[in-house]
Amino acid sequence: MKKILIVDDEKNIRDILAKTLSFMGYEVVAASGGVEGLNLFLKGSFDLVLTDLEMPGLDGWTLALRVKGKSPDTPVVLITGSEKEAVMEKLSESSVDSVVFKPFVLEDIQETVQKMLPT
C-alpha cells in the first residue's frame, strides 16, 4: 500500500484529504505544519507528499526542498490558495512536482495523486 504524507495547518483540509485518500486505498499520515511534516518524513518512508504552501514555521517550498534533499524521487504536490501566476513563476526553480490550486474539487486531488503514483 502506498503511503502519503499530508501537511496542512488547516484541520478541515487535512481531514478531507485524509478521508479521500484513505478511501482511495492509500495509507495516510497527516501533519499540522511544515516542521512536524518534515520530522515525520525524516523518520518514515512516504511515496508522496501533499503540502500546503503557506504555513507558519516551514512553508511548502522549503518543505519540498528538504523532502527532495532526503529522497529526490518522492513526488511533492503543493496545495495553495496563493496567486496562480506568482506560484507558477517560482515552480520551475522549486522542488515541487505539481500544484493544486484552492479552491479545489476532490477530483483534482484524486487525478493528481493517481498521476504521481501510477499503479
FIRONU-813943 format. One line per 4 residues: number of its first residue (from 0); their letters; for each residue x, y, z of N, C-alpha, C. Coordinates in Angstrom, 1 decimal, decimal comma. Layout:
% FIRONU-813943
NUM = A = X/Y/Z/X/Y/Z/X/Y/Z  ...
% end
This chain:
% FIRONU-813943
0 = MKKI = 0,8/-1,2/0,0/0,0/0,0/0,0/0,9/1,2/0,0  0,6/2,2/-0,9/1,4/3,4/-1,0/1,0/4,3/0,2  2,0/5,1/0,6/1,9/5,9/1,8/2,0/7,4/1,5  1,1/8,2/1,9/1,1/9,6/1,6/1,1/10,4/2,9
4 = LIVD = 2,0/11,5/2,8/2,1/12,4/3,9/1,3/13,7/3,5  0,4/14,1/4,3/-0,4/15,3/4,1/0,1/16,3/5,2  0,5/17,5/4,7/0,9/18,6/5,6/0,1/19,8/5,3  -0,7/20,2/6,3/-1,5/21,4/6,1/-1,9/21,9/7,5
8 = DEKN = -1,8/23,2/7,7/-2,1/23,8/9,0/-3,6/23,9/9,2  -4,5/23,7/8,2/-5,9/23,8/8,3/-6,5/22,4/8,6  -7,0/22,1/9,8/-7,5/20,8/10,1/-8,6/20,3/9,2  -9,5/21,2/8,7/-10,5/20,7/7,8/-9,9/20,2/6,5
12 = IRDI = -8,9/20,8/6,0/-8,3/20,4/4,7/-7,6/19,1/5,0  -6,9/19,0/6,1/-6,2/17,7/6,4/-7,2/16,6/6,5  -8,3/16,8/7,2/-9,3/15,7/7,4/-9,9/15,3/6,0  -10,3/16,3/5,2/-10,9/15,9/3,9/-9,9/15,2/3,0
16 = LAKT = -8,7/15,6/3,0/-7,7/14,9/2,1/-7,4/13,5/2,7  -7,3/13,4/4,0/-7,0/12,1/4,6/-8,1/11,1/4,3  -9,4/11,5/4,5/-10,5/10,7/4,2/-10,6/10,2/2,8  -10,4/11,2/1,9/-10,5/10,9/0,5/-9,4/9,9/0,0
20 = LSFM = -8,2/10,2/0,5/-7,1/9,3/0,0/-7,1/8,0/0,7  -7,6/7,9/1,9/-7,8/6,6/2,6/-8,8/5,8/1,8  -9,9/6,4/1,5/-11,0/5,8/0,7/-10,4/5,3/-0,6  -9,4/6,0/-1,2/-8,8/5,5/-2,5/-7,9/4,4/-2,3
24 = GYEV = -7,6/4,0/-1,0/-6,7/2,9/-0,8/-5,3/3,2/-0,4  -5,0/4,4/0,0/-3,7/4,8/0,4/-3,6/4,8/1,9  -2,4/4,6/2,4/-2,1/4,8/3,8/-1,8/6,3/4,0  -2,4/6,9/4,9/-2,3/8,4/5,1/-1,8/8,8/6,5
28 = VAAS = -0,8/9,7/6,5/-0,3/10,3/7,7/-0,5/11,8/7,6  -1,0/12,4/8,6/-1,2/13,9/8,5/-0,4/14,7/9,5  0,1/15,8/9,1/0,9/16,7/10,0/0,2/18,1/9,9  0,3/18,8/11,0/-0,4/20,1/11,1/0,5/21,3/10,7
32 = GGVE = 1,7/21,0/10,3/2,6/22,1/9,9/3,9/21,5/9,3  4,7/22,4/8,7/5,9/22,0/8,0/6,9/21,3/8,8  7,2/21,8/10,0/8,2/21,2/10,9/7,8/19,8/11,3  6,5/19,7/11,7/6,0/18,3/12,0/6,1/17,4/10,8
36 = GLNL = 5,7/17,9/9,7/5,7/17,1/8,5/7,1/16,7/8,1  8,1/17,6/8,2/9,4/17,2/7,9/9,9/16,2/8,9  9,6/16,3/10,1/10,1/15,3/11,1/9,5/13,9/10,8  8,2/13,9/10,5/7,6/12,6/10,1/8,2/12,0/8,9
40 = FLKG = 8,5/12,9/7,9/9,1/12,4/6,6/10,5/11,8/6,9  11,3/12,5/7,7/12,7/12,1/8,0/12,7/10,8/8,8  11,6/10,5/9,6/11,6/9,3/10,4/10,9/8,1/9,6  10,1/8,4/8,6/9,3/7,4/7,9/9,7/7,3/6,5
44 = SFDL = 8,8/6,5/5,8/9,0/6,3/4,4/7,7/6,6/3,7  7,7/7,6/2,7/6,5/8,0/2,1/6,7/8,0/0,6  5,6/7,7/-0,1/5,6/7,6/-1,6/5,2/8,9/-2,2  4,6/9,8/-1,4/4,1/11,1/-1,9/3,9/12,1/-0,8
48 = VLTD = 4,2/13,4/-1,0/3,9/14,4/0,0/3,0/15,4/-0,6  1,9/15,7/0,1/0,9/16,7/-0,3/1,1/17,8/0,7  1,5/19,0/0,4/1,7/20,1/1,3/1,1/21,4/1,0  0,6/22,1/2,0/0,1/23,4/1,8/1,3/24,3/1,5
52 = LEMP = 1,1/25,4/0,9/2,2/26,4/0,7/2,4/27,2/1,9  1,4/28,0/2,3/1,6/28,9/3,4/1,2/28,3/4,7  2,3/28,1/5,5/2,1/27,6/6,9/3,1/28,3/7,8  2,8/28,4/9,0/3,8/29,0/10,0/5,0/28,1/10,2
56 = GLDG = 6,1/28,7/10,4/7,3/27,9/10,6/8,1/27,5/9,4  7,5/26,5/8,7/8,2/26,0/7,5/7,2/25,9/6,4  7,4/26,7/5,3/6,4/26,7/4,2/6,6/25,6/3,3  5,6/25,4/2,3/5,6/24,3/1,4/6,8/24,3/0,5
60 = WTLA = 7,3/25,4/0,0/8,5/25,4/-0,8/9,7/24,8/-0,1  9,9/25,3/1,2/11,1/24,8/2,0/10,9/23,3/2,3  9,7/22,9/2,7/9,4/21,5/2,9/9,8/20,7/1,7  9,3/21,1/0,5/9,6/20,3/-0,7/11,1/20,2/-0,9
64 = LRVK = 11,8/21,3/-0,7/13,3/21,3/-0,9/13,9/20,2/0,1  13,5/20,2/1,3/14,0/19,3/2,3/13,7/17,8/2,0  12,4/17,6/1,6/12,0/16,3/1,2/12,9/15,8/0,0  13,1/16,6/-1,0/13,9/16,2/-2,1/15,3/16,0/-1,8
68 = GKSP = 15,8/16,7/-0,7/17,2/16,5/-0,3/17,4/15,2/0,3  16,4/14,6/1,0/16,5/13,3/1,5/16,1/12,2/0,5  15,1/12,5/-0,3/14,5/11,5/-1,2/14,1/12,1/-2,5  15,1/12,3/-3,4/14,8/13,0/-4,7/13,7/12,5/-5,5
72 = DTPV = 13,4/11,2/-5,4/12,4/10,6/-6,3/10,9/10,7/-5,7  10,8/11,2/-4,4/9,5/11,3/-3,8/8,8/12,5/-4,4  7,6/12,3/-5,0/6,9/13,5/-5,6/6,3/14,3/-4,5  6,4/15,7/-4,7/5,8/16,6/-3,8/4,7/17,5/-4,5
76 = VLIT = 3,5/17,5/-4,0/2,4/18,3/-4,6/2,1/19,4/-3,7  2,1/20,6/-4,2/1,8/21,8/-3,4/0,3/22,1/-3,6  -0,4/22,4/-2,4/-1,8/22,8/-2,4/-1,8/24,3/-2,0  -2,3/25,2/-2,8/-2,3/26,6/-2,4/-3,4/27,4/-2,8
80 = GSEK = -3,7/28,4/-2,1/-4,7/29,4/-2,5/-4,0/30,7/-2,9  -2,7/30,6/-3,1/-1,9/31,8/-3,5/-2,2/32,1/-5,0  -1,8/33,3/-5,3/-2,0/33,8/-6,7/-1,3/32,9/-7,7  -2,0/32,4/-8,7/-1,5/31,4/-9,6/-0,3/31,8/-10,4
84 = EAVM = -0,3/33,0/-10,9/0,9/33,5/-11,7/2,2/33,5/-10,9  2,1/34,0/-9,6/3,3/34,0/-8,8/3,8/32,6/-8,5  2,9/31,7/-8,2/3,3/30,3/-7,9/3,9/29,6/-9,1  3,3/29,8/-10,3/3,8/29,2/-11,5/5,2/29,7/-11,9
88 = EKLS = 5,5/31,0/-11,6/6,8/31,6/-11,8/7,9/30,9/-11,0  7,5/30,6/-9,7/8,5/30,0/-8,8/8,6/28,5/-9,0  7,6/27,9/-9,6/7,5/26,5/-9,7/8,7/25,9/-10,4  9,2/26,5/-11,5/10,3/25,9/-12,3/11,6/25,8/-11,6
92 = ESSV = 11,8/26,7/-10,6/13,1/26,6/-9,9/12,9/26,0/-8,5  11,8/25,3/-8,3/11,5/24,7/-7,0/11,6/23,2/-7,0  11,4/22,6/-5,9/11,4/21,1/-5,8/10,0/20,5/-5,9  9,1/21,3/-6,3/7,7/20,9/-6,3/7,4/20,2/-7,7
96 = DSVV = 6,7/19,1/-7,6/6,4/18,3/-8,9/5,1/18,8/-9,5  4,1/19,2/-8,7/2,8/19,6/-9,2/2,1/20,5/-8,2  1,1/21,3/-8,7/0,4/22,2/-7,9/-1,1/22,0/-8,1  -1,8/22,0/-6,9/-3,3/22,0/-7,0/-3,7/23,3/-6,3
100 = FKPF = -4,5/24,1/-7,1/-4,9/25,4/-6,5/-6,2/25,4/-5,8  -6,3/26,1/-4,7/-7,6/26,2/-3,9/-8,4/27,3/-4,6  -9,7/27,2/-4,5/-10,5/26,1/-4,1/-10,4/24,9/-5,1  -10,2/23,7/-4,6/-10,1/22,6/-5,4/-11,4/21,7/-5,2
104 = VLED = -11,6/20,8/-6,2/-12,6/19,8/-6,0/-11,8/18,5/-5,8  -12,4/17,5/-5,1/-11,7/16,3/-4,7/-11,2/15,6/-5,9  -11,9/15,7/-7,1/-11,4/15,0/-8,3/-10,0/15,5/-8,7  -9,7/16,8/-8,4/-8,4/17,4/-8,8/-7,3/16,7/-8,0
108 = IQET = -7,6/16,5/-6,7/-6,6/15,8/-5,8/-6,5/14,3/-6,3  -7,6/13,6/-6,5/-7,6/12,2/-7,0/-6,7/12,1/-8,2  -7,0/12,9/-9,2/-6,3/12,8/-10,5/-4,8/13,1/-10,3  -4,5/14,1/-9,5/-3,1/14,5/-9,3/-2,3/13,3/-8,6
112 = VQKM = -2,9/12,8/-7,6/-2,3/11,7/-6,8/-2,1/10,5/-7,7  -3,1/10,1/-8,5/-3,0/9,0/-9,4/-1,9/9,2/-10,5  -1,8/10,4/-10,9/-0,7/10,8/-11,9/0,7/10,6/-11,2  0,8/11,0/-10,0/2,1/11,0/-9,3/2,4/9,6/-8,8
116 = LPT = 1,4/8,8/-8,5/1,6/7,4/-8,0/0,9/6,4/-8,9  1,4/6,2/-10,1/0,7/5,2/-11,0/0,7/3,8/-10,4  -0,3/3,1/-10,7/-0,4/1,8/-10,1/0,3/0,7/-10,9
% end
